[in-house]
Amino acid sequence: MANFMPHAVTSDSENVALLRRDALFADLSGSQVARLLGYLHTVEFAAGDVLYAKDTPAKFLYLIESGELQLTTPSGREVALTGLRCGEEAASDTTNYLCSVTAATPVRALQIPRDALAELAAKTPSLRSKALLALMGYVSGETFLKPTGAEKEKKKAAKPVSTREVVGWLGVVLVPPAIYFLSSMNGLVVEAAVFLAILSATVLMWLFNLADEFVPPLVAITAVLIVGLVPSEIALAGFSSRTLTTLVGVYALAAVISASGLSYRFMLWLLIRLPDTPFWHQAALLLSGYILSPIMPSGNARLSLVLPFYRDMIDGLNLPAQSKSATALMAATFSGAMLFSPMLLTSKSSNLTAFGMLPVQLQDQFQGLFWFVAAGVAALTVTAAHLVVVRLCFGRSVQAALPKARLEKQLALLGPVTKPEKAALTGFLFFLIGAGTAGWHQISPAWLAAFLLVGLLVMGLLSKKDFQQKIDWPMIFFLLSLDGLSRAITYLGLDTALAQSAGNLFDFVDGRMIWFIPVALVVTLLLRLVLPITAGMVVAAVILIPIGQAQFINPWVVVFLTAMFSDIWFVPYQSSQYLQVQGSGLDRYYKHTDFLRYNHWMNLSRLLAAYLSIPYWEWLGLV
């Protein structure tokens, strides 16, 4: 291989132009190109010099400024390179060069080292596949890496601002001042009026989907702190509360269970062991979601684990697309992930936030298994309703055999239970048993979650990357910000003012659950028309807890009703979980209209569950 000598430095503008012309680098951002510039070197080769030989370490990629090259394939075939680049192996996972390249004429090129390309590929994974496509094109004589000019211009086209966004931002600008003046005119102190104005902007940002779900409450908390409406220890109380450790610990455990493969192994085991009938096929998917509920405080996370089994079961049973049997399986999958959301403290993130609003004595009472005990009748009711409604909506499913031989082969391929799986199972049982017996050992589930988190980190089961990426930090900040807003409402006396302003409006309730349930239903459903599930439940709890206390209704019952009623939805935009199903592409397997009809019946079952729970709650002394 000939030695090359650095040439006089080419201007940076010329180097940038050369990078931008190349399909491999055309889509890089300005900051990525800026970082890459520091690694570029201009080199020259004489005619006949070998730029690199086959099987030598792939150290550099070359962008050709001038000259012609000849590539020699592993079989010895010679190909004239007409492209602007060679040495793509340095940008891929390939360690050595696969071909040899020789300068046919004097060549001048930009040399890019492998380290710089690896750093770039870490943030732009498509670079590796593009490099191999380019190399494959040289060898085959076909062009696989298309020029990105047209697509790039299309990408650059500014996205038009929608009418929804225009109306939303106008509302954010105009409504808060109006709320402030109306509140001041009605006798509220300045601090409370300003807070309501900030809160109205938050709701409008949710209503018109102007930002990600977690952004509006963070903006509101920041505004509250800047203006000084409440002390920082009030606004940021959620970030120093037990809720934080509980959320992080539970999310960490869920990440380890998923990453270790324990959940996948268990699902296979469950499908193999259950009887091979349509009822048990559905029951397997339903129970899978139920079992995940105690340690996954997100319906979306539970769905992400069970949806692959729905797809595998559809394929294995050879069920026709859009059939009633396929739709019944989707109903079982969706309900398995969602029906237990209000039934356990840790099965829904907003449960943990609303839990922090309860009086201390109630937190001590419901922090363990007693939450599930108190929700027992409701849990049985919605489960029984699911079984009945599935039969009514979809009839008796056609018998089809589950491919158990394939499932057993899949399970065998997993090999023996690994150490990470054993550790994940131990952590799951530790938290489940510990939280269920909190009333006996008097250790808060928050401390159990914190101990579990430390154990997972110390044992190396949760790496730094996993800690950053597999814990839903936006959701945690969202919930803790909502906690701060709810505490600010109490600090400013807005909850008391709300109860007083209601005046005699709720006197008809007179402490009777039979009348309070429809009040909770209407308030929660109205909020859910404009707010996502989590925010809808928390805001409903903030509004209804003082009203319930004025009517001598147990605050936990109020929180539970908002948790259950917030899961009611009528159109897809109200349910991020259903949008997740549609986004996964699985909606082609089931019939949308039949599923929605099933869902409407299940909405009614939640109201029925609330009424059937009244005698049970009276027996427990809760009402």
Residue pairs with C-beta under 8 A, 6 or more apart in sequence:
1 49
1 50
1 51
1 52
1 53
1 56
2 45
2 46
2 48
2 49
2 50
4 43
4 44
4 45
4 49
5 43
5 44
6 41
6 42
6 43
7 42
7 43
7 44
7 108
8 42
9 42
10 42
10 65
10 110
12 37
15 37
15 40
15 110
16 33
16 37
18 63
18 65
18 84
18 110
19 25
19 26
19 28
19 33
19 36
19 63
20 26
20 33
21 84
22 63
22 84
22 85
23 130
23 134
23 145
23 146
23 147
23 148
24 85
24 88
24 91
24 127
24 130
24 131
24 134
24 145
25 33
25 36
26 147
26 148
26 149
26 152
27 124
27 148
27 152
27 155
28 36
28 120
28 124
32 120
32 123
32 124
35 116
35 119
35 120
36 112
36 116
36 120
39 112
39 113
39 115
39 116
40 110
40 111
40 112
41 110
41 111
42 65
42 108
42 109
42 110
42 111
43 62
43 108
43 109
43 110
43 111
44 106
44 107
44 108
44 109
45 51
45 67
45 103
45 106
45 107
45 109
46 103
46 106
47 103
47 104
47 105
47 106
48 102
48 103
49 102
49 103
49 107
50 100
50 101
50 102
50 103
51 62
51 69
51 86
51 87
51 101
51 102
51 103
51 107
51 109
52 58
52 59
52 60
52 87
52 97
52 100
52 101
53 97
53 100
54 72
54 74
54 96
54 97
54 98
54 99
54 100
55 96
55 97
56 96
56 97
57 95
57 96
57 97
58 87
58 89
58 90
58 92
58 94
58 95
58 96
58 97
58 114
59 90
59 113
59 114
60 87
60 90
60 111
60 112
60 113
60 114
61 85
61 86
61 87
61 88
61 90
61 91
61 111
61 112
61 114
61 117
61 131
62 85
62 86
62 87
62 109
62 110
62 111
62 112
63 84
63 85
63 109
63 110
63 112
64 81
64 83
64 84
64 85
64 86
64 107
64 108
64 109
65 108
65 109
65 110
66 106
66 107
66 108
67 103
67 104
67 105
67 106
67 107
67 108
67 109
68 80
68 81
68 103
68 104
68 105
68 107
69 80
69 81
69 86
69 101
69 102
69 103
69 104
69 107
70 78
70 79
70 80
70 81
70 101
70 102
70 103
70 104
71 78
71 79
71 80
71 81
71 86
71 99
71 100
71 101
71 138
71 139
72 78
72 79
72 99
72 100
72 101
72 102
73 79
73 99
73 139
74 98
74 99
79 138
79 139
79 141
80 104
81 101
81 138
83 134
83 138
85 134
86 101
86 138
87 97
87 101
88 131
88 132
88 134
88 135
89 96
89 97
89 98
89 131
89 135
90 112
90 113
90 114
90 117
90 131
91 114
91 117
91 120
91 121
91 127
91 128
91 130
91 131
92 128
92 131
92 132
92 135
93 128
94 132
98 135
99 135
99 138
99 139
117 127
120 127
121 127
121 128
130 145
133 144
133 145
134 144
134 145
136 144
137 143
137 144
137 145
164 208
164 209
165 208
165 210
167 208
168 204
168 205
168 207
168 208
168 209
168 210
169 208
169 210
171 204
171 207
171 208
172 201
172 204
172 205
172 210
175 200
175 201
175 204
176 197
176 198
176 200
176 201
177 197
179 193
179 196
179 197
179 200
180 193
180 194
180 196
180 197
183 192
183 193
183 196
183 197
184 190
184 193
188 196
188 497
189 492
191 229
191 230
191 492
192 492
192 493
192 494
192 497
194 227
194 229
195 224
195 229
195 230
195 488
195 489
195 492
195 494
196 494
198 220
198 223
198 224
198 227
198 229
199 220
199 485
201 216
201 219
201 220
202 216
202 217
202 219
202 220
202 485
203 216
203 530
203 531
204 210
205 211
205 215
205 216
205 219
206 213
206 216
206 530
206 531
206 532
206 535
207 530
207 531
210 216
211 219
212 474
213 474
213 478
213 532
213 534
213 535
214 474
214 475
214 477
214 478
214 481
217 478
217 481
217 482
217 484
217 485
217 535
218 477
218 478
218 481
220 481
220 485
221 235
221 236
221 481
221 484
221 485
224 230
224 235
224 484
224 485
224 488
225 232
225 235
225 236
229 488
229 492
230 487
230 488
230 491
230 492
231 491
233 240
234 484
234 487
234 488
234 491
235 484
235 487
235 488
236 484
237 483
237 484
237 487
238 244
238 353
238 356
238 479
238 480
238 481
238 482
238 483
238 484
238 487
239 480
239 484
241 356
241 480
241 483
242 356
242 444
242 446
242 447
243 352
243 353
243 355
243 356
243 446
243 479
243 480
243 483
244 476
244 480
245 446
245 447
245 449
245 450
245 453
246 346
246 352
246 445
246 446
246 449
247 297
247 349
247 352
247 449
247 476
247 479
247 480
248 449
248 453
248 471
248 476
249 431
249 446
249 448
249 449
249 450
249 452
249 453
250 295
250 296
250 297
250 346
250 431
250 449
251 297
251 470
251 471
251 472
251 476
252 452
252 453
252 456
252 457
252 462
252 467
252 470
252 471
253 295
253 424
253 427
253 428
253 431
253 449
253 452
253 456
254 295
254 296
254 297
254 298
254 301
255 462
255 466
255 470
255 471
256 420
256 423
256 424
256 427
256 456
256 461
256 462
256 466
257 263
257 295
257 424
257 427
257 428
258 305
258 470
259 420
259 466
259 470
260 418
260 420
260 421
260 423
260 424
260 461
261 414
261 418
261 420
261 421
262 420
262 421
262 424
262 425
262 428
263 292
263 305
264 414
265 411
265 414
265 417
265 421
266 291
267 284
267 288
267 305
267 306
267 309
268 407
268 410
268 411
268 414
269 411
270 284
270 287
270 288
271 284
271 309
271 313
271 402
271 404
271 407
272 404
272 407
272 408
272 411
274 280
274 281
274 283
274 284
276 401
276 402
276 404
277 399
278 325
278 328
278 396
278 397
278 398
278 399
278 400
279 397
281 313
281 317
281 329
281 397
281 402
282 328
282 329
282 331
282 332
282 390
282 397
283 332
284 309
285 306
285 309
285 310
285 313
285 329
285 332
285 333
285 336
286 332
286 333
286 335
286 336
286 383
286 386
287 336
288 305
288 306
288 309
288 336
289 302
289 303
289 306
289 333
289 335
289 336
289 337
289 338
289 339
289 340
290 336
290 339
290 340
292 301
292 302
292 305
292 306
292 337
293 302
293 340
293 341
293 343
293 344
293 347
294 344
294 346
294 347
294 431
294 432
294 435
295 346
295 428
295 431
295 432
296 302
296 305
296 347
297 346
297 347
297 348
297 349
297 351
297 352
298 348
298 349
298 472
298 475
299 337
299 338
299 341
299 348
299 577
300 576
300 577
300 580
301 472
302 336
302 337
302 338
303 333
303 334
303 337
303 577
303 580
303 581
304 580
306 333
306 336
306 337
307 333
307 581
307 584
307 586
309 333
310 329
310 330
310 333
310 586
310 589
311 586
311 589
313 329
313 402
314 326
314 329
314 589
316 402
316 403
316 406
316 407
317 325
317 400
317 401
317 402
317 403
318 400
319 325
319 326
319 329
319 400
319 589
320 326
321 588
321 589
322 589
322 590
322 591
323 591
324 393
324 394
324 395
324 397
324 591
324 594
325 394
325 397
325 398
325 400
326 589
326 590
326 591
327 394
327 590
327 591
327 594
327 595
327 598
328 390
328 393
328 394
328 397
329 590
330 581
330 586
330 589
330 590
330 595
331 386
331 389
331 390
331 393
331 394
331 595
331 598
332 386
332 390
334 577
334 578
334 581
334 595
335 386
335 602
337 577
338 567
338 577
339 379
339 382
339 383
339 386
339 602
340 347
340 379
341 347
341 348
341 351
341 563
341 567
342 348
342 351
342 375
342 378
342 560
342 563
342 564
342 566
342 567
343 371
343 372
343 375
343 378
343 379
344 351
344 371
344 372
344 375
345 351
345 352
345 355
345 366
345 367
345 371
345 372
345 435
345 445
346 352
346 435
346 445
348 537
348 563
349 475
349 479
349 534
350 479
350 482
350 533
350 534
350 535
350 537
350 538
350 563
350 566
351 559
351 563
352 479
353 479
353 480
353 482
353 483
353 486
353 534
353 538
354 537
354 538
354 541
354 559
354 562
354 563
355 363
355 366
355 367
355 559
356 363
356 483
356 486
357 486
357 541
357 542
357 545
357 555
357 559
358 366
358 555
358 556
358 559
359 555
362 554
362 555
362 556
365 556
366 374
366 556
367 435
367 438
367 444
367 445
368 435
368 436
368 437
368 438
368 439
368 445
369 435
369 436
369 437
369 438
369 439
370 439
371 556
372 379
373 620
374 556
374 560
374 617
374 620
374 622
375 560
375 613
376 616
377 609
377 612
377 613
377 616
378 560
378 564
378 606
378 609
378 610
378 612
378 613
381 605
381 608
381 609
381 612
381 613
382 602
382 605
382 606
382 609
385 601
385 602
385 605
385 608
385 609
386 602
386 605
389 598
389 601
389 602
389 605
390 598
392 601
393 594
393 597
393 598
393 601
394 594
394 598
420 461
423 456
423 459
423 461
424 461
427 452
427 455
427 456
430 448
430 452
431 445
431 448
431 449
431 452
434 441
434 443
434 445
434 448
435 445
435 448
438 444
438 445
438 448
453 462
456 462
457 467
462 470
475 534
478 534
479 534
479 538
482 534
482 535
482 538
486 538
486 541
486 542
489 495
489 542
495 542
495 545
495 546
496 546
498 543
498 546
498 547
499 546
499 547
499 549
499 550
502 547
502 550
506 519
506 547
506 550
506 551
508 515
509 515
509 516
509 519
509 551
509 553
510 551
511 551
511 552
511 553
513 553
513 557
513 614
513 617
513 623
514 611
514 614
516 548
516 551
516 553
517 561
517 607
517 610
517 611
519 544
519 547
520 540
520 544
520 558
520 561
520 562
520 565
521 561
521 565
521 607
521 610
523 540
523 543
523 544
524 536
524 537
524 540
524 544
524 561
524 562
524 565
524 566
524 568
525 565
525 568
527 536
527 539
527 540
527 543
528 536
528 565
528 566
528 568
528 569
528 574
529 574
531 539
532 576
533 566
533 567
533 569
533 574
533 575
533 576
536 566
537 562
537 563
537 566
540 562
540 565
540 566
541 558
541 559
541 562
544 558
544 561
544 562
545 555
545 558
545 559
548 554
548 555
548 557
548 558
549 555
553 623
554 617
554 622
554 623
556 622
557 617
557 622
557 623
561 610
564 606
564 609
564 610
565 606
565 607
565 610
567 606
568 603
568 606
569 575
569 578
569 599
569 603
570 600
570 603
572 578
572 579
572 582
573 579
581 587
614 623
617 623
